[in-house]
Amino acid sequence: MFIFLHINVYSFNPVSTSKKHIHRGQLLESVMKASRLNIKFVAEKAGYSRSAYYKHKETKDLDFHILAAYGKALRHDFSEDIPDMPKYLVEEPAEEYGKQPTLKDALKQRDHWKEKYYELLEKYNRLIEEKVKR
């Protein structure tokens, strides 16, 4: 004796997977306003111009890498706001906005690059000497 079990696949209600679509440009704008930082400064820190920022904030499906760049400049993780966004882990040394370098820092940096230049110049001169000897 065979028992057939017939299941009507069309009678099941599929699980809704639609998520609320987030306007990424508006999200960028709200985070920017909440930060209270200068728009030009943050846009340039992210690698964009001020006018590009205004175009970005109007874009509904702003690319994740653009949001990540702004997130790095704003020190905000957009992946917490947008579940589909991959985590962009970029370690960057802590930098305070508006912190002015001291004269001591400037002299230290100058000496560092001066040494690098002298090392490179010596290598170049050795190469020239070797080439002349051949």
FENVENZI-V323215 format. One record per residue. N is the residue number from 1. RES is the residue in one letter. SS is DSSP state (helix for helix, strand for strand, loop for the rest). PHI is phi in radians with two decimals (999 if undefined). D_FIRST is the distance of its C-alpha to the first C-alpha in Angstrom with 1 decimal. Layout:
((N & RES & SS & PHI & D_FIRST) (N & RES & SS & PHI & D_FIRST))
This chain:
((1 & M & loop & 999 & 0.0) (2 & F & loop & -1.91 & 3.8) (3 & I & loop & -1.99 & 6.7) (4 & F & loop & -1.74 & 9.9) (5 & L & loop & -1.85 & 13.0) (6 & H & loop & -1.86 & 16.0) (7 & I & loop & -1.97 & 19.4) (8 & N & loop & -1.52 & 22.5) (9 & V & helix & -1.18 & 24.9) (10 & Y & helix & -1.40 & 27.8) (11 & S & helix & -1.52 & 27.6) (12 & F & loop & -1.40 & 28.7) (13 & N & loop & -1.53 & 32.4) (14 & P & loop & -1.19 & 33.6) (15 & V & loop & -1.22 & 35.9) (16 & S & loop & -1.31 & 39.5) (17 & T & loop & -1.88 & 41.3) (18 & S & loop & -1.30 & 44.5) (19 & K & loop & -1.84 & 47.5) (20 & K & loop & -1.11 & 50.7) (21 & H & loop & -1.37 & 52.8) (22 & I & loop & -1.71 & 56.1) (23 & H & loop & -1.33 & 59.3) (24 & R & helix & -1.15 & 60.5) (25 & G & helix & -1.14 & 64.1) (26 & Q & helix & -1.17 & 64.4) (27 & L & helix & -1.09 & 63.1) (28 & L & helix & -1.01 & 65.8) (29 & E & helix & -1.09 & 68.4) (30 & S & helix & -1.18 & 67.5) (31 & V & helix & -1.17 & 67.7) (32 & M & helix & -1.10 & 70.9) (33 & K & helix & -1.13 & 72.4) (34 & A & helix & -1.14 & 71.3) (35 & S & helix & -1.27 & 73.0) (36 & R & loop & 1.05 & 76.3) (37 & L & loop & -1.57 & 77.3) (38 & N & loop & -1.15 & 79.3) (39 & I & helix & -1.06 & 77.0) (40 & K & helix & -1.08 & 79.1) (41 & F & helix & -1.09 & 79.2) (42 & V & helix & -1.16 & 75.4) (43 & A & helix & -1.07 & 74.7) (44 & E & helix & -1.18 & 77.0) (45 & K & helix & -1.11 & 75.6) (46 & A & helix & -1.43 & 72.2) (47 & G & loop & 1.70 & 73.7) (48 & Y & loop & -2.22 & 73.9) (49 & S & loop & -1.57 & 76.7) (50 & R & helix & -1.11 & 77.2) (51 & S & helix & -1.18 & 76.4) (52 & A & helix & -1.15 & 73.2) (53 & Y & helix & -1.00 & 72.2) (54 & Y & helix & -1.13 & 72.6) (55 & K & helix & -1.25 & 70.4) (56 & H & helix & -1.12 & 67.8) (57 & K & loop & -1.23 & 67.7) (58 & E & loop & -1.60 & 66.9) (59 & T & loop & -1.48 & 63.9) (60 & K & loop & -1.20 & 60.5) (61 & D & loop & -1.88 & 58.6) (62 & L & loop & -1.08 & 61.3) (63 & D & loop & -1.03 & 60.4) (64 & F & helix & -1.10 & 59.5) (65 & H & helix & -1.17 & 62.3) (66 & I & helix & -1.23 & 64.9) (67 & L & helix & -1.07 & 63.6) (68 & A & helix & -1.11 & 63.7) (69 & A & helix & -1.13 & 67.4) (70 & Y & helix & -1.14 & 68.3) (71 & G & helix & -1.06 & 66.4) (72 & K & helix & -1.14 & 68.4) (73 & A & helix & -1.21 & 71.6) (74 & L & helix & -1.59 & 70.7) (75 & R & loop & 1.01 & 69.1) (76 & H & loop & -2.29 & 66.0) (77 & D & loop & -1.67 & 62.4) (78 & F & helix & -1.22 & 60.7) (79 & S & helix & -1.17 & 57.3) (80 & E & helix & -1.29 & 57.2) (81 & D & loop & -1.55 & 57.5) (82 & I & loop & -2.08 & 55.2) (83 & P & loop & -1.08 & 51.9) (84 & D & loop & -1.35 & 51.2) (85 & M & loop & -1.34 & 54.6) (86 & P & loop & -1.21 & 54.8) (87 & K & loop & -1.31 & 57.2) (88 & Y & loop & -1.81 & 60.4) (89 & L & loop & -1.69 & 62.1) (90 & V & loop & -2.22 & 65.7) (91 & E & loop & -1.54 & 68.2) (92 & E & loop & -2.38 & 71.6) (93 & P & loop & -1.03 & 74.6) (94 & A & loop & -1.08 & 75.4) (95 & E & loop & -2.42 & 77.9) (96 & E & loop & -1.56 & 79.6) (97 & Y & loop & -1.22 & 80.2) (98 & G & loop & 1.43 & 83.8) (99 & K & loop & -1.33 & 85.0) (100 & Q & loop & -1.55 & 88.2) (101 & P & loop & -1.16 & 88.9) (102 & T & loop & -1.52 & 92.0) (103 & L & helix & -1.11 & 94.9) (104 & K & helix & -1.07 & 94.0) (105 & D & helix & -1.11 & 90.5) (106 & A & helix & -1.13 & 92.0) (107 & L & helix & -1.16 & 94.4) (108 & K & helix & -1.11 & 91.8) (109 & Q & helix & -1.15 & 89.6) (110 & R & helix & -1.04 & 92.7) (111 & D & helix & -1.12 & 93.5) (112 & H & helix & -1.06 & 89.9) (113 & W & helix & -1.25 & 89.9) (114 & K & helix & -1.12 & 93.5) (115 & E & helix & -1.10 & 92.5) (116 & K & helix & -1.04 & 89.5) (117 & Y & helix & -1.11 & 91.9) (118 & Y & helix & -1.10 & 94.5) (119 & E & helix & -1.08 & 91.8) (120 & L & helix & -1.14 & 90.6) (121 & L & helix & -1.11 & 94.2) (122 & E & helix & -1.14 & 95.0) (123 & K & helix & -1.08 & 91.9) (124 & Y & helix & -1.09 & 93.0) (125 & N & helix & -1.10 & 96.5) (126 & R & helix & -1.08 & 95.4) (127 & L & helix & -1.10 & 93.3) (128 & I & helix & -1.10 & 96.3) (129 & E & helix & -1.06 & 98.6) (130 & E & helix & -1.12 & 96.2) (131 & K & helix & -1.17 & 95.9) (132 & V & helix & -1.21 & 99.7) (133 & K & helix & -1.17 & 100.2) (134 & R & loop & -1.28 & 98.0))
